[in-house]
Amino acid sequence: MECTPGQWKIHKGEMNDCGAEFWITGNDDEGCVIAHVNSKIYDERIETEEAEANANLIVASPDLYQACKYALSVLESIPEEYAEQIADKLDESIDVAMLERAIDKAKGKKE
């Protein structure tokens, strides 16, 4: 399963009965809508900020996905003796499973 490539964009709609609306589109010529985020009307300011934060997170998703894949590949390439030294300096183990879960979740795989 592949996602829409390129840099995604946020478009803010006008306030309506549903509150503020945000559309996320792909960076293609057709401008396909990837997601539509509404705020809740009962507290316009707070909910609009939350809806915009959600839209920003969605727009960042392709970059976050690529960053997780890159970080996982870097961590997996570190020889075990060096990984242990790094973990000792961090006072914790390097949790590649966290990155693997995030990547699997982005691919739609169930835990």
LOBAVEX-27328 format. One record per atom (N, C-alpha, C): x, y, z; residue in one letter. Coordinates in nm, 4 decimals. Layout:
! residues N
atom X X; Y Y; Z Z; type A
...
//
This chain:
! residues 111
atom X 0.0846; Y -0.1174; Z 0.0000; type M
atom X 0.0000; Y 0.0000; Z 0.0000; type M
atom X 0.0893; Y 0.1239; Z 0.0000; type M
atom X 0.0647; Y 0.2135; Z -0.0919; type E
atom X 0.1415; Y 0.3371; Z -0.1037; type E
atom X 0.0522; Y 0.4560; Z -0.0710; type E
atom X 0.1132; Y 0.5596; Z -0.0143; type C
atom X 0.0374; Y 0.6814; Z 0.0132; type C
atom X 0.0593; Y 0.7815; Z -0.1007; type C
atom X -0.0173; Y 0.8875; Z -0.0998; type T
atom X -0.0030; Y 0.9924; Z -0.2001; type T
atom X 0.1330; Y 1.0583; Z -0.1815; type T
atom X 0.2164; Y 1.0599; Z -0.2862; type P
atom X 0.3516; Y 1.1147; Z -0.2717; type P
atom X 0.3535; Y 1.2671; Z -0.2679; type P
atom X 0.4687; Y 1.3179; Z -0.2361; type G
atom X 0.4898; Y 1.4619; Z -0.2435; type G
atom X 0.4567; Y 1.5332; Z -0.1144; type G
atom X 0.4719; Y 1.6617; Z -0.1182; type Q
atom X 0.4406; Y 1.7454; Z -0.0027; type Q
atom X 0.2899; Y 1.7701; Z 0.0019; type Q
atom X 0.2279; Y 1.7360; Z 0.1136; type W
atom X 0.0854; Y 1.7608; Z 0.1300; type W
atom X 0.0641; Y 1.9053; Z 0.1734; type W
atom X -0.0533; Y 1.9577; Z 0.1444; type K
atom X -0.0826; Y 2.0983; Z 0.1733; type K
atom X -0.2121; Y 2.1103; Z 0.2529; type K
atom X -0.2169; Y 2.2130; Z 0.3399; type I
atom X -0.3392; Y 2.2438; Z 0.4164; type I
atom X -0.4097; Y 2.3609; Z 0.3487; type I
atom X -0.5405; Y 2.3487; Z 0.3382; type H
atom X -0.6249; Y 2.4569; Z 0.2878; type H
atom X -0.7311; Y 2.4826; Z 0.3937; type H
atom X -0.7431; Y 2.6069; Z 0.4364; type K
atom X -0.8416; Y 2.6404; Z 0.5392; type K
atom X -0.9671; Y 2.6941; Z 0.4731; type K
atom X -1.0794; Y 2.6335; Z 0.5117; type G
atom X -1.2082; Y 2.6799; Z 0.4621; type G
atom X -1.2643; Y 2.7885; Z 0.5529; type G
atom X -1.3817; Y 2.8312; Z 0.5238; type E
atom X -1.4473; Y 2.9342; Z 0.6030; type E
atom X -1.5197; Y 2.8704; Z 0.7207; type E
atom X -1.5465; Y 2.9507; Z 0.8217; type M
atom X -1.6254; Y 2.9031; Z 0.9356; type M
atom X -1.7671; Y 2.8744; Z 0.8866; type M
atom X -1.8237; Y 2.7638; Z 0.9336; type N
atom X -1.9616; Y 2.7312; Z 0.9012; type N
atom X -2.0256; Y 2.6674; Z 1.0237; type N
atom X -2.1399; Y 2.6015; Z 1.0064; type D
atom X -2.2100; Y 2.5397; Z 1.1187; type D
atom X -2.1281; Y 2.4311; Z 1.1874; type D
atom X -2.0288; Y 2.3752; Z 1.1199; type C
atom X -1.9433; Y 2.2710; Z 1.1778; type C
atom X -1.8168; Y 2.3304; Z 1.2392; type C
atom X -1.7995; Y 2.4614; Z 1.2325; type G
atom X -1.6781; Y 2.5248; Z 1.2828; type G
atom X -1.5821; Y 2.5498; Z 1.1678; type G
atom X -1.4545; Y 2.5452; Z 1.1979; type A
atom X -1.3524; Y 2.5652; Z 1.0947; type A
atom X -1.3299; Y 2.4340; Z 1.0206; type A
atom X -1.2973; Y 2.4462; Z 0.8952; type E
atom X -1.2701; Y 2.3278; Z 0.8138; type E
atom X -1.1313; Y 2.3400; Z 0.7526; type E
atom X -1.0628; Y 2.2263; Z 0.7459; type F
atom X -0.9322; Y 2.2191; Z 0.6826; type F
atom X -0.9331; Y 2.1012; Z 0.5869; type F
atom X -0.8754; Y 2.1216; Z 0.4680; type W
atom X -0.8595; Y 2.0137; Z 0.3715; type W
atom X -0.7114; Y 1.9887; Z 0.3529; type W
atom X -0.6745; Y 1.8645; Z 0.3432; type I
atom X -0.5368; Y 1.8278; Z 0.3137; type I
atom X -0.5381; Y 1.7684; Z 0.1738; type I
atom X -0.4531; Y 1.8228; Z 0.0860; type T
atom X -0.4465; Y 1.7735; Z -0.0506; type T
atom X -0.3047; Y 1.7286; Z -0.0827; type T
atom X -0.2972; Y 1.6419; Z -0.1821; type G
atom X -0.1676; Y 1.5980; Z -0.2315; type G
atom X -0.1082; Y 1.7034; Z -0.3219; type G
atom X 0.0175; Y 1.6858; Z -0.3553; type N
atom X 0.0891; Y 1.7820; Z -0.4376; type N
atom X 0.0869; Y 1.7376; Z -0.5838; type N
atom X -0.0303; Y 1.6980; Z -0.6307; type D
atom X -0.0406; Y 1.6558; Z -0.7693; type D
atom X -0.1264; Y 1.7554; Z -0.8469; type D
atom X -0.1329; Y 1.7401; Z -0.9757; type D
atom X -0.2077; Y 1.8336; Z -1.0598; type D
atom X -0.3570; Y 1.8296; Z -1.0329; type D
atom X -0.4065; Y 1.7149; Z -0.9886; type E
atom X -0.5505; Y 1.7011; Z -0.9655; type E
atom X -0.5922; Y 1.7514; Z -0.8284; type E
atom X -0.4958; Y 1.7719; Z -0.7358; type G
atom X -0.5269; Y 1.8229; Z -0.6027; type G
atom X -0.6207; Y 1.7322; Z -0.5253; type G
atom X -0.5964; Y 1.6021; Z -0.5303; type C
atom X -0.6860; Y 1.5080; Z -0.4643; type C
atom X -0.6907; Y 1.5348; Z -0.3139; type C
atom X -0.8092; Y 1.5293; Z -0.2565; type V
atom X -0.8273; Y 1.5523; Z -0.1138; type V
atom X -0.7895; Y 1.4256; Z -0.0387; type V
atom X -0.6942; Y 1.4390; Z 0.0530; type I
atom X -0.6467; Y 1.3270; Z 0.1328; type I
atom X -0.7267; Y 1.3174; Z 0.2615; type I
atom X -0.7572; Y 1.4340; Z 0.3219; type A
atom X -0.8310; Y 1.4353; Z 0.4478; type A
atom X -0.9085; Y 1.5653; Z 0.4609; type A
atom X -1.0130; Y 1.5572; Z 0.5405; type H
atom X -1.0969; Y 1.6727; Z 0.5699; type H
atom X -1.1112; Y 1.6766; Z 0.7217; type H
atom X -1.0726; Y 1.7879; Z 0.7839; type V
atom X -1.0758; Y 1.7996; Z 0.9299; type V
atom X -1.1692; Y 1.9139; Z 0.9668; type V
atom X -1.2673; Y 1.8844; Z 1.0535; type N
atom X -1.3595; Y 1.9862; Z 1.1051; type N
atom X -1.3294; Y 2.0130; Z 1.2506; type N
atom X -1.3520; Y 2.1380; Z 1.2926; type S
atom X -1.3476; Y 2.1675; Z 1.4355; type S
atom X -1.4896; Y 2.1528; Z 1.4893; type S
atom X -1.5005; Y 2.1480; Z 1.6191; type K
atom X -1.6328; Y 2.1398; Z 1.6820; type K
atom X -1.6756; Y 2.2814; Z 1.7170; type K
atom X -1.8025; Y 2.3098; Z 1.7026; type I
atom X -1.8507; Y 2.4468; Z 1.7146; type I
atom X -1.8665; Y 2.4939; Z 1.8590; type I
atom X -1.8754; Y 2.4050; Z 1.9577; type Y
atom X -1.9095; Y 2.4492; Z 2.0932; type Y
atom X -1.8045; Y 2.5365; Z 2.1601; type Y
atom X -1.6812; Y 2.5288; Z 2.1247; type D
atom X -1.5792; Y 2.6214; Z 2.1748; type D
atom X -1.4901; Y 2.6551; Z 2.0565; type D
atom X -1.5333; Y 2.7519; Z 1.9806; type E
atom X -1.4747; Y 2.7819; Z 1.8498; type E
atom X -1.3230; Y 2.8003; Z 1.8528; type E
atom X -1.2698; Y 2.8768; Z 1.9468; type R
atom X -1.1271; Y 2.9069; Z 1.9481; type R
atom X -1.0448; Y 2.7823; Z 1.9765; type R
atom X -1.0768; Y 2.7125; Z 2.0852; type I
atom X -0.9989; Y 2.5951; Z 2.1232; type I
atom X -1.0126; Y 2.4851; Z 2.0193; type I
atom X -1.1329; Y 2.4600; Z 1.9759; type E
atom X -1.1539; Y 2.3503; Z 1.8824; type E
atom X -1.0953; Y 2.3800; Z 1.7454; type E
atom X -1.0941; Y 2.5068; Z 1.7034; type T
atom X -1.0314; Y 2.5421; Z 1.5767; type T
atom X -0.8809; Y 2.5192; Z 1.5855; type T
atom X -0.8205; Y 2.5557; Z 1.6986; type E
atom X -0.6773; Y 2.5317; Z 1.7180; type E
atom X -0.6471; Y 2.3818; Z 1.7148; type E
atom X -0.7337; Y 2.3019; Z 1.7785; type E
atom X -0.7142; Y 2.1568; Z 1.7793; type E
atom X -0.7282; Y 2.0994; Z 1.6387; type E
atom X -0.8279; Y 2.1447; Z 1.5640; type A
atom X -0.8472; Y 2.0966; Z 1.4271; type A
atom X -0.7274; Y 2.1338; Z 1.3399; type A
atom X -0.6757; Y 2.2552; Z 1.3571; type E
atom X -0.5594; Y 2.2961; Z 1.2785; type E
atom X -0.4364; Y 2.2143; Z 1.3170; type E
atom X -0.4196; Y 2.1848; Z 1.4482; type A
atom X -0.3081; Y 2.1006; Z 1.4925; type A
atom X -0.3202; Y 1.9610; Z 1.4327; type A
atom X -0.4411; Y 1.9066; Z 1.4279; type N
atom X -0.4621; Y 1.7751; Z 1.3660; type N
atom X -0.4293; Y 1.7792; Z 1.2176; type N
atom X -0.4702; Y 1.8856; Z 1.1503; type A
atom X -0.4401; Y 1.8997; Z 1.0077; type A
atom X -0.2896; Y 1.9094; Z 0.9855; type A
atom X -0.2197; Y 1.9832; Z 1.0722; type N
atom X -0.0731; Y 1.9936; Z 1.0606; type N
atom X -0.0067; Y 1.8578; Z 1.0788; type N
atom X -0.0556; Y 1.7781; Z 1.1726; type L
atom X -0.0003; Y 1.6449; Z 1.1949; type L
atom X -0.0221; Y 1.5562; Z 1.0726; type L
atom X -0.1389; Y 1.5644; Z 1.0133; type I
atom X -0.1672; Y 1.4857; Z 0.8935; type I
atom X -0.0732; Y 1.5260; Z 0.7803; type I
atom X -0.0528; Y 1.6560; Z 0.7624; type V
atom X 0.0356; Y 1.7058; Z 0.6563; type V
atom X 0.1796; Y 1.6589; Z 0.6785; type V
atom X 0.2208; Y 1.6471; Z 0.8045; type A
atom X 0.3571; Y 1.6037; Z 0.8362; type A
atom X 0.3748; Y 1.4530; Z 0.8224; type A
atom X 0.2672; Y 1.3784; Z 0.8101; type S
atom X 0.2740; Y 1.2321; Z 0.8101; type S
atom X 0.3724; Y 1.1726; Z 0.7098; type S
atom X 0.3747; Y 1.2143; Z 0.5842; type P
atom X 0.4723; Y 1.1546; Z 0.4915; type P
atom X 0.6165; Y 1.1765; Z 0.5362; type P
atom X 0.6466; Y 1.2961; Z 0.5876; type D
atom X 0.7820; Y 1.3241; Z 0.6348; type D
atom X 0.8150; Y 1.2426; Z 0.7595; type D
atom X 0.7199; Y 1.2316; Z 0.8511; type L
atom X 0.7410; Y 1.1527; Z 0.9723; type L
atom X 0.7627; Y 1.0057; Z 0.9380; type L
atom X 0.6864; Y 0.9555; Z 0.8423; type Y
atom X 0.6998; Y 0.8163; Z 0.7981; type Y
atom X 0.8401; Y 0.7921; Z 0.7410; type Y
atom X 0.8853; Y 0.8815; Z 0.6537; type Q
atom X 1.0187; Y 0.8674; Z 0.5955; type Q
atom X 1.1272; Y 0.8796; Z 0.7024; type Q
atom X 1.1088; Y 0.9703; Z 0.7985; type A
atom X 1.2063; Y 0.9868; Z 0.9065; type A
atom X 1.2145; Y 0.8609; Z 0.9921; type A
atom X 1.1006; Y 0.7991; Z 1.0210; type C
atom X 1.1002; Y 0.6740; Z 1.0987; type C
atom X 1.1711; Y 0.5629; Z 1.0223; type C
atom X 1.1432; Y 0.5514; Z 0.8934; type K
atom X 1.2092; Y 0.4476; Z 0.8138; type K
atom X 1.3604; Y 0.4702; Z 0.8105; type K
atom X 1.4021; Y 0.5947; Z 0.7957; type Y
atom X 1.5449; Y 0.6264; Z 0.7923; type Y
atom X 1.6100; Y 0.5971; Z 0.9275; type Y
atom X 1.5473; Y 0.6425; Z 1.0361; type A
atom X 1.6024; Y 0.6199; Z 1.1695; type A
atom X 1.6134; Y 0.4707; Z 1.1983; type A
atom X 1.5137; Y 0.3928; Z 1.1580; type L
atom X 1.5184; Y 0.2488; Z 1.1793; type L
atom X 1.6348; Y 0.1865; Z 1.1023; type L
atom X 1.6534; Y 0.2287; Z 0.9784; type S
atom X 1.7638; Y 0.1719; Z 0.8992; type S
atom X 1.8991; Y 0.2078; Z 0.9592; type S
atom X 1.9124; Y 0.3298; Z 1.0119; type V
atom X 2.0374; Y 0.3704; Z 1.0760; type V
atom X 2.0607; Y 0.2878; Z 1.2020; type V
atom X 1.9596; Y 0.2747; Z 1.2846; type L
atom X 1.9741; Y 0.1985; Z 1.4093; type L
atom X 2.0062; Y 0.0518; Z 1.3819; type L
atom X 1.9422; Y -0.0044; Z 1.2808; type E
atom X 1.9672; Y -0.1455; Z 1.2496; type E
atom X 2.1071; Y -0.1678; Z 1.1919; type E
atom X 2.1685; Y -0.0625; Z 1.1409; type S
atom X 2.3024; Y -0.0778; Z 1.0830; type S
atom X 2.4145; Y -0.0621; Z 1.1865; type S
atom X 2.3804; Y -0.0207; Z 1.3081; type I
atom X 2.4816; Y -0.0028; Z 1.4124; type I
atom X 2.5193; Y -0.1403; Z 1.4681; type I
atom X 2.6483; Y -0.1730; Z 1.4668; type P
atom X 2.6911; Y -0.3002; Z 1.5255; type P
atom X 2.6491; Y -0.3077; Z 1.6723; type P
atom X 2.6147; Y -0.4276; Z 1.7180; type E
atom X 2.5577; Y -0.4453; Z 1.8511; type E
atom X 2.6452; Y -0.3872; Z 1.9624; type E
atom X 2.7785; Y -0.4053; Z 1.9529; type E
atom X 2.8642; Y -0.3537; Z 2.0607; type E
atom X 2.8565; Y -0.2009; Z 2.0700; type E
atom X 2.8411; Y -0.1338; Z 1.9555; type Y
atom X 2.8272; Y 0.0123; Z 1.9584; type Y
atom X 2.6893; Y 0.0531; Z 2.0077; type Y
atom X 2.5885; Y -0.0232; Z 1.9683; type A
atom X 2.4522; Y 0.0051; Z 2.0139; type A
atom X 2.4446; Y -0.0024; Z 2.1661; type A
atom X 2.5131; Y -0.1005; Z 2.2237; type E
atom X 2.5147; Y -0.1137; Z 2.3699; type E
atom X 2.5845; Y 0.0059; Z 2.4337; type E
atom X 2.6937; Y 0.0531; Z 2.3739; type Q
atom X 2.7640; Y 0.1699; Z 2.4269; type Q
atom X 2.6759; Y 0.2947; Z 2.4200; type Q
atom X 2.6062; Y 0.3095; Z 2.3094; type I
atom X 2.5157; Y 0.4248; Z 2.2937; type I
atom X 2.4046; Y 0.4171; Z 2.3970; type I
atom X 2.3458; Y 0.2992; Z 2.4132; type A
atom X 2.2376; Y 0.2811; Z 2.5097; type A
atom X 2.2861; Y 0.3113; Z 2.6514; type A
atom X 2.4095; Y 0.2703; Z 2.6840; type D
atom X 2.4655; Y 0.3000; Z 2.8164; type D
atom X 2.4762; Y 0.4500; Z 2.8380; type D
atom X 2.5187; Y 0.5231; Z 2.7366; type K
atom X 2.5309; Y 0.6688; Z 2.7482; type K
atom X 2.3937; Y 0.7346; Z 2.7616; type K
atom X 2.2926; Y 0.6761; Z 2.6981; type L
atom X 2.1566; Y 0.7295; Z 2.7071; type L
atom X 2.0846; Y 0.6823; Z 2.8332; type L
atom X 2.1446; Y 0.5876; Z 2.9037; type D
atom X 2.0825; Y 0.5242; Z 3.0210; type D
atom X 1.9521; Y 0.4536; Z 2.9865; type D
atom X 1.9401; Y 0.4072; Z 2.8664; type E
atom X 1.8239; Y 0.3284; Z 2.8265; type E
atom X 1.8575; Y 0.2533; Z 2.6985; type E
atom X 1.7783; Y 0.1534; Z 2.6699; type S
atom X 1.8031; Y 0.0762; Z 2.5484; type S
atom X 1.7463; Y 0.1507; Z 2.4279; type S
atom X 1.7990; Y 0.1175; Z 2.3132; type I
atom X 1.7478; Y 0.1752; Z 2.1885; type I
atom X 1.6282; Y 0.0907; Z 2.1472; type I
atom X 1.5115; Y 0.1528; Z 2.1388; type D
atom X 1.3871; Y 0.0803; Z 2.1142; type D
atom X 1.3489; Y 0.0861; Z 1.9660; type D
atom X 1.4049; Y -0.0051; Z 1.8869; type V
atom X 1.3703; Y -0.0091; Z 1.7447; type V
atom X 1.2272; Y -0.0574; Z 1.7258; type V
atom X 1.1752; Y -0.1304; Z 1.8242; type A
atom X 1.0377; Y -0.1799; Z 1.8131; type A
atom X 0.9381; Y -0.0645; Z 1.8055; type A
atom X 0.9680; Y 0.0461; Z 1.8726; type M
atom X 0.8793; Y 0.1627; Z 1.8671; type M
atom X 0.8708; Y 0.2160; Z 1.7246; type M
atom X 0.9843; Y 0.2246; Z 1.6573; type L
atom X 0.9857; Y 0.2703; Z 1.5183; type L
atom X 0.9145; Y 0.1694; Z 1.4285; type L
atom X 0.9382; Y 0.0407; Z 1.4510; type E
atom X 0.8729; Y -0.0627; Z 1.3705; type E
atom X 0.7213; Y -0.0557; Z 1.3863; type E
atom X 0.6733; Y -0.0334; Z 1.5089; type R
atom X 0.5275; Y -0.0229; Z 1.5314; type R
atom X 0.4700; Y 0.0986; Z 1.4585; type R
atom X 0.5412; Y 0.2112; Z 1.4639; type A
atom X 0.4934; Y 0.3327; Z 1.3974; type A
atom X 0.4869; Y 0.3130; Z 1.2462; type A
atom X 0.5889; Y 0.2495; Z 1.1906; type I
atom X 0.5921; Y 0.2230; Z 1.0460; type I
atom X 0.4802; Y 0.1266; Z 1.0077; type I
atom X 0.4620; Y 0.0199; Z 1.0856; type D
atom X 0.3541; Y -0.0747; Z 1.0583; type D
atom X 0.2180; Y -0.0078; Z 1.0681; type D
atom X 0.1996; Y 0.0787; Z 1.1670; type K
atom X 0.0724; Y 0.1498; Z 1.1826; type K
atom X 0.0459; Y 0.2392; Z 1.0610; type K
atom X 0.1512; Y 0.3052; Z 1.0121; type A
atom X 0.1361; Y 0.3901; Z 0.8934; type A
atom X 0.0999; Y 0.3079; Z 0.7709; type A
atom X 0.1422; Y 0.1817; Z 0.7681; type K
atom X 0.1109; Y 0.0929; Z 0.6556; type K
atom X -0.0245; Y 0.0246; Z 0.6734; type K
atom X -0.0925; Y 0.0506; Z 0.7857; type G
atom X -0.2241; Y -0.0073; Z 0.8082; type G
atom X -0.2211; Y -0.1458; Z 0.8699; type G
atom X -0.1059; Y -0.1880; Z 0.9188; type K
atom X -0.0958; Y -0.3192; Z 0.9808; type K
atom X -0.1467; Y -0.3125; Z 1.1234; type K
atom X -0.2204; Y -0.4142; Z 1.1654; type K
atom X -0.2728; Y -0.4224; Z 1.3023; type K
atom X -0.1636; Y -0.4716; Z 1.3956; type K
atom X -0.1733; Y -0.4297; Z 1.5203; type E
atom X -0.0749; Y -0.4756; Z 1.6209; type E
atom X -0.0995; Y -0.6189; Z 1.6593; type E
//
